[in-house]
Each structure stands twice: as C-alpha cells, then as structure tokens.
Amino acid sequence: MTEGQVLDIMRDAFYTMIVCAAPMLLVSLVVGLVVSIFQTVTSIQEQTLTFIPKIIATFLALIVFGSFIMNTLLEYINRLWTDFSIYIR
C-alpha cells in the first residue's frame, strides 16, 4: 500500500465524515441562532433555553437525514471493500 493510497483513503474518510455530520450541525447552528435572536429581542438571558430546542432539532434532523447518512456511509464502505484487493498488494 503506497503513501498516496493511504492519503486518498484518509481524504475520503474525512470528506465522508463532514458530509455525514453537516446536516445535524447546520440544523443545530440555525436553531441556536434563532433562539439567540429571540433571547436578544425579548431580553431573556436564560442560559438553558438553547439546549432543549437544539437537542430536539438535532434528533429531528437525524430522523430526516438518517437515510442519506446511512447511504453515504454504505457507499464509502463499499468503495473500501471493492478496492481492498488493490490495497493489499
């Protein structure tokens, strides 16, 4: 296995990680921003107010984007197993 192949596998793994984590992170970011704006407008400075909406939104995003994430991971693993014979030379 050459150094280039290892770097390709690592690059694909990092890209797959980013693509799989992005939906939940973006939803959490948007919900946090909306709650922050709401807190600023209403002058409510409760620290714990952001946690519950973020957790609920993240779980809903996981339910909605779960099949996309699973398919992305399966494609990556299938690619790894398909090219396995190339890597062991």
N, C-alpha and C positions, 0 to 999 in steps of 0.2 A: 504494500500500500504506500503510495507516494505522499509526499507532503501536500501536494496540490489536491489530491483526493480528500485528505483529512480536512483541509480548509474548505473545500466545497461542501462536505457533509456538515461542518460547523456553520457555514453560512446559511445553508438550507434550514438547519435546525433553528438558528436564531430568527430567520425570516418567518418560519412556521410559528415559533413562539409569539412573535409580535402580532402576526395576523390572528392568532387564536385569542390573544389577550385583549386586543384592541376594542372589540365591541363592548366588553364589560367596563373597561377603563374609560372609554368615551362616554358611556351612559352615566357612569359614576361622576365623571367630570361635569357633565351638563347638569345633572341633578344637584350636585354640590354648588355649582354656580347659581342656579335658580334659587336654591334655598338661601345662599349668601345674599343675593339681591333682595329677596323677601325680608331677610333679617335686617338688612340695611334700611330698607324703606320703612319698615314698621318699628324700627329701633328695638327689636327683640334681640338680646345678646345672650341667648341660651346656648351653651356650648354643645349640649347633647342633641339639639334639634336636627342637626345634619345627619346623624348616624342612621336613624330609622329609615328615612326616605332613600338614602344611598343603599342600604342593605336590601330593601325591597326592590328598588330599581335594578340592582345588580343581579338579584335572583331572577327577576323577570327577564332581564337581558340574557341570562344563561339559559332560561327556558326557550326564549325566542331564537337565539343564535346557537343553541346546542347542536343541532344537526349540521350546521355549517362548520362548527368547530370540529365535530367528530369526523366529517368528511375530509376536512383539511388534514387532520392528523392521520387518518387512514391512507390518504394519498401519499403523505410523506413516508409512512412506514412501508407501504407497498413499493415505493421507489427504492427505499433502502434494501428491502429484501430482494427486489428484482436485480439490483446491481451488486448483490452480495458476492457473486462469483468473480466479479471484476476486482473487488476489494481484497480478496484473499490471495491473489497472485503475487 
